[in-house]
């Protein structure tokens, strides 16, 4: 029986080798998907590296871009608010234009007001 199988293998050895090679290559191609370490979450909960495939990496990249755009928008909004507050304070303090005499006027007014308030407070204690 083994001699019949062995003679069949000898007769069709090239076909058998090609078939085995094809099966091995197919197994390698189907079983080994390319992976890289995650950008957003490089480690899993137990501390081992987290590996992602190409579609998962693309999703992480898109998520990162959305977070970045949101953060930039938030920073711009904060800068705009700070600018409006600064402009409002400048307008109230100097009558609309930031110039040195207006600043001195505000500082002197605040100083005189604080002196009067301190004087009133000290007179009440006596």
C-alpha positions in Angstrom: 0.0 0.0 0.0 2.7 2.5 0.9 4.6 1.7 -2.2 1.6 2.7 -4.3 1.3 6.0 -2.4 5.0 6.6 -2.8 5.0 5.9 -6.5 2.0 8.3 -6.9 3.9 11.0 -5.0 7.0 10.4 -7.2 5.0 10.7 -10.3 3.2 14.0 -9.3 5.9 15.5 -7.0 6.0 18.9 -8.8 2.2 19.3 -8.5 2.3 18.3 -4.9 5.1 20.7 -4.0 3.3 23.5 -5.9 0.1 22.8 -4.0 1.8 22.7 -0.6 3.6 25.9 -1.4 0.3 27.6 -2.4 -1.4 26.4 0.8 1.5 27.7 2.9 1.5 31.1 1.1 -2.2 31.4 1.4 -2.1 30.5 5.1 0.6 33.2 5.6 -1.3 35.8 3.7 -4.6 35.1 5.3 -3.3 34.7 8.9 -0.8 37.5 9.1 -2.4 40.9 8.9 0.0 43.8 9.3 -0.3 45.6 12.6 1.4 48.5 14.3 1.3 49.8 17.9 -1.7 52.1 18.6 -1.0 55.8 18.6 -3.8 57.0 20.9 -3.6 54.0 23.3 -0.2 52.5 23.1 -0.7 50.2 26.0 -3.7 48.1 27.0 -5.1 47.9 30.5 -2.6 45.2 31.6 0.4 47.1 30.3 1.0 45.1 27.1 1.3 46.9 23.8 -2.0 47.4 21.9 -1.7 46.5 18.2 -4.0 47.9 15.5 -4.6 47.1 11.9 -4.7 49.6 9.0 -8.4 50.5 9.3 -8.1 50.9 13.0 -5.1 53.1 12.6 -7.0 55.3 10.1 -9.9 55.6 12.7 -7.4 56.6 15.4 -5.9 59.2 13.0 -9.4 60.6 12.2 -10.2 60.7 15.9 -7.0 62.5 16.7 -7.7 65.1 13.9 -11.2 65.7 15.3 -9.8 66.2 18.8 -7.1 68.5 17.5 -9.6 70.7 15.6 -11.9 70.9 18.6 -8.9 71.9 20.8 -7.8 74.6 18.3 -11.4 75.9 18.1 -11.6 76.0 21.9 -8.3 77.9 22.2 -9.4 80.4 19.6 -12.7 80.9 21.4 -10.8 81.5 24.7 -8.5 84.0 23.1 -11.4 85.8 21.6 -13.2 86.0 24.9 -10.0 87.3 26.6 -9.6 89.9 23.9 -13.2 91.1 24.4 -12.7 91.3 28.1 -9.5 93.3 27.6 -11.1 95.5 25.1 -14.1 96.1 27.5 -11.8 97.0 30.4 -9.7 99.3 28.2 -12.9 101.0 26.9 -14.2 101.5 30.4 -10.9 102.7 31.8 -9.8 105.1 29.1 -12.9 106.2 27.3 -12.2 104.0 24.3 -8.5 104.5 23.6 -5.7 102.9 25.5 -3.4 105.9 26.2 -1.2 106.8 29.1 -3.2 109.8 30.5 -6.3 107.6 30.6 -4.4 104.9 32.5 -3.0 107.5 35.0 -6.5 108.9 35.5 -7.8 105.4 36.3 -5.0 104.7 38.7 -5.3 108.0 40.5 -9.0 107.6 40.7 -8.7 104.2 42.2 -6.0 105.4 44.6 -8.1 108.4 45.8 -11.1 106.1 46.2 -9.1 103.6 48.3 -7.8 106.4 50.5 -11.3 107.7 51.1 -12.5 104.1 51.9 -9.6 103.5 54.3 -10.2 106.8 56.0 -13.9 106.0 56.5 -13.0 102.6 57.8 -10.5 103.9 60.3 -12.8 106.6 61.6 -15.5 104.1 62.3 -13.1 102.0 64.4 -12.4 105.0 66.7 
